[in-house]
Amino acid sequence: MRKMTTIWRMDSHLVRNTLAEKG
């Protein structure tokens, strides 16, 4: 479960970065 949470947080960060780049 801990690993899943970490992956999810990483995914969320990547999504936010992508959205910021796309503007």
N, C-alpha and C positions, 0 to 999 in steps of 0.2 A: 504494500500500500504506500509505503514511504517513497519507493522508487516511482510509482505511478504519479504521485503528487509532484515530484520533482520534474518529471517529464512534462506533466500538464503545465506547470509554471513556465518551463522553458518554451513550450509551444505557445503559451499566451504571450510571452515576451516577443517571440518571433512574429506572431500575428500583429502585435502592436507596432513593431518595427516596420513590417510590410505596409501596414495602413499609413504610417507616418510618411514612408517613402512615396507611396502612391498619392498621398495628399487628398 
